[in-house]
Amino acid sequence: MTAAQALIRNRKRQIGCGITLAIAMGLPQALPAHAAISCEEGKRYYDLARKSGSEQDFAKASHWLVKSTQACASYEAYHLLGTAYQKQRRLEESLAAYEKAVELAPEADKAAISVARYGQVLALNGQRYEALTMLERAIEMHSRPPSWLRKNAQELDRSLASKPVSGESIKRSLASQEFGLLSTSRFTRSEKAAENAGKTKVGIPINFEFNSTQMDNLTSANMEQLGQALTDDAYAGRTFTLVGHTDVRGDWGYNLKLSKRRAEAARTALIAAFPELDGRLSVRGAGEENPKYPGEALSDEDHRLNRRLEVLVD
């Protein structure tokens, strides 16, 4: 077994991998045409589930939704099933249902909402870094991200910005993008992310001091974890692009140059600690063009979160 295959298998064990997990856990799959109940019957079960949900009886709601998906596999039934399981803290079943909903989503905005709910379940499961990856990707996918989605991502981002991130969390986040839920979505991301469309992204909290290439004390330790992830056997021979960002204050041209110098400083630090990355890291500056949190009337904390490093897997 290759390292990449082992990583995929580990990913399936930890947070599920679509239909494989669904079968293993007994989650319903659509029946063959000759055995399926009509979609009209499935709609009736779906309506019964909604009624049970409005009465806060989520166990009964999930019962009706299982029958609905057996009758006629639909995005709406699987998404609501994920919610019913989430309410019951049946987290692995909820992940599998949301993953199936993403597969069946008729449009990007609906897929994005299911990805976001999937991220919420990961957070409940203690996988907060991986959850942030999902929430941020859901924002990229959605044409007009709802306020609750942006708020959830921002709160989680703030809570992670001063805590160390493990190398294993980074690997699981990468695997979810290359082999898991995000890799299966057939929807392209928004125009603002077009340049990086299709690329796996490491959004690890690595932030910089104001008007400096110096990484701040709260996140500098994450460089070690980043290096360990990028030198993992699963990414042997792969190359990476380090993208520096600034906050939105100051001159646009100056910020563009500063952001590239930040990426160069990160490359120097990574190669010093992990010489095997020499020749595998390119750099780019994005300046203030793609802030996580737009506008100048921001808290110091949000300005800090905009002064960040991103890593793209080429």
N, C-alpha and C positions, 0 to 999 in steps of 0.2 A: 504494500500500500504506500502510495506517495504521500508526502507531507500535505499536499493540497487536498487529497482525498480524506486524509485523517482530519483535516480542519473542517471539511464539509460534514463528515460524520459527527464530529463534536458539536458542530452548529446545530444539526438536527436534534441531537440529544438534549441540548440546552434550551433552545427556544422554538423548536419545531421547524419543519420544512415542508409546508404545504400539504399536498395530498398524502404523502408518505406518513406524516404524523397523524393526519386525520384518520387514515385507515387503522393505524396502530392503536389509536385511542377510541375507535368505534364511532368516530364522527361520521354522520351520514354522507353517502355519495348518491348521486342521481342513479336511479334504477334504469335498467334497459327499457327501451321504448315499449316492448311487449308487456312489461310488468309494471310500468309506471302508472300511478294514479294521474288523472288529468291535471293540467295546470290550474284549471278552475278550482279543483279540490285543494290544490296547494295554496291558492289565494285564500280559500276559506280558512285553512289552518293558520295562515299568516295573520288574518284578521282576528282570529281567536287569540293568537299570541300577543298581538298588540293590546287587546282587551285585558289579558292577564297582566301584561306589563304595566298598564295604567293603574292596575290594582296592586302593584308592587309584588305580585306573585311571580317571581322570575323563574322559579323551578317549573311551574306550569307553562310559563311562556316558552322556556327552552324545550319542553316536551312537544308543544304544538309546532315549534319551529323545526325541530328534527323531522316531524311528519311532513311539514311544508317542503323542506329541501329534498326529502325522499320523493315527493310527488313531482316537483319541478324545481331544479336547482336554479336559484336566482340570486342576483346580487343582494337584493333587499332582504331576503330571508337569511342569508349567511351573515350579512352585516348585523342584523338585529340579533341573530343567535350569538354572535361575538359579544354584543352588549349584554345579553341575558346571562351568559357565562361570566362575563366580567363582574356583573353585579353580585354574583354568587361566589366570587373569588375562585372560580374554576379556571385558573389562569392559562394553563396549557391548552385547554379546550377552546378558550377564548382566542388565543393566538392562532390556532388552526382555523377557526371559523373566519376570523378577519383576513387571514391569508387567502382563503378560498374566495372571500368577497372581492379582494383586489384582483384575483384572476378573472372574475366574472364581471367586474365593473364595466358599465357601458361607456363611461367617459372619464376623463382625467380627474375632474373635480371629485367625483364619487370615489375613485380609487384613492385619491389623496386623503379623504376623510377616513377611510378604512386604515390606511397606513398610519395616520395620526392616532387613531384609537389603538392600533397595535402597539404604537410607542407608549401610550399610557399604560397598557398592560405590562410592558417590559419594566416600566418604572415601578409599578406595584410589585413586580417580581424581584426588585432590587437591582435591575440592570439599567441604571440610570444613564450611564454614558451612551449605551446602545439606544436607549429611548430617545435621547436628544438627537441622535443621528436620524431616527425615523421622523421625529417632529419637524426637523429642519428640511428634510427631503419632502415631506408633505406640503410644507409652505412653498417650496420651489415648484411642486407639481400643480398646485391649485391656482386657478386664474385670479381668484379674489379670496385669499385665506381668511377665514372667519376670525374674529377677535379672540375667541377662546383658544384657538390653535396658537396664535402668536403669543398670547399670554402664557400658555403652558410651556412653550419652548423657552421663553424669556426667563420664567421662574426657574426652570430646570438648569438653564445655562448659568444663571447667577449662582445657583447652589453648588454647581460643579467647578466654578471658576477659581475657588480657593482650596480645592481638595485634590490630592494626587489621583491620577487615573492609572489603573493597572494595565500592563501590556496585554493581558488576556482580554480585557474589555476592548482594547483597540483591535485585537485580532478578530473578536466576535463581530465588531462593527464592520470591519472590512469584509468578513465572510458574508454578512447579511446583504451587503451591496453586490458582491461578485457572484454569490452562489444561492442566496436566499430570496427573501421577499422582494427587495428592490430590484433584483436582477430579473424577476419574472414580469415586472410591470411593462406593458407594451406602450405606455404613454410617454411621450417626450416631455421634458421639463420646460419651464417657461423660457421666454426669449432671453431674460437676464442671465440665465444659466447655460445658454446655448454653447458658449465657448467650452464649457466643461461637461457638456452632455455626454452621458455614457461612461464617464470616468468615476472610479471609486474615489471617495474623498475622506480624508482623515481630518475631522474637525476637533482635534484634541485641544484642550485649553492650554495654549501657549501664548501669553500676552506680553506686551512690551511696555516699558516705562514711557511716559509722555515725552515726545520729541527725542526719542533715543532708539538705538538698536539693542539696548540692554533688555534682556528678558526679565520680567519682574520676579520678585522673590516667591510669590505665591504659586507660580506655574513653571519656573525654570526646572524643577525636578522632573517635570513631565518629558523633558528632552530625552532622558535616559530610557523611559518607557517607550517613547516613539522610536528611538533607535533600535531597541530590542524587537519591536514589531516589524520594522522595515527590513531587518536582517533575518527574519524568520525564514525557515526553509521553504515555506509556502510561496515566498516572493523572491526566491533565488533568481537572479538575472533580470528582475524587473527594474524599471527606472521610475523615478518620482520627480514631480515638480513641486518645489516649495514656493508658495505664494504669500508674499507679505502684504499686510493691510495697515492702514492708518485709521484714526478717527476722522470725523468730518470737519474738524477745525483747521484753520490755516489755509495756505496757498495750495491750489490744486497741483501745480507743477512740482512744488517742493515735496508735497506728500507722496507723489508718484515716485520720486527719487528715494525718499526715505523708506518707502515700503519695499523697494528692491534691495536697499541696503540691509533691511531687516531680514529678508530672505537669505541674503548672502551670509549674514552673521549666523543664522541658523544652520546653513550648510557647513560653514567652518566648524561650528561646535559639534555637529553630528559626525563629520569625518574625523575630527580629532578623537572622538570617543569610539567610533566604529569605522575604522579605516577601510573595511570592505565595501563601504558605501561610496568610496571615491570613484568618480566617473559615472555614478548612477543618479546624481542629483543635479537637476537644473533649477534655475531660479526665475522668478517673475514678480514684478511689483504691480499691485492693483490699486495702489493709492487709496483714495477715499471712495472709489467708484462703487464698491459693493459692500456697504456697511451692513452689519447685522441689524443695527438699529438706526434708521435714518433721522436726520434733523440735527440741529445744533443744541436745542434746548433739552439736553439729556442729563441724566445724573452722571457723576464721575464714574460710577460703576459701569454704566452702559458705554461711555466713551472708552473705558478700559477694554471692554469686551470687543469693541470694534478694532482695537489695536492688536491684531492677532496674526497667527501663522496658520495657513491651511496647507495640506499636503495632498496632492493628486497622484494617483497611481496611473502611470502612462500605459 
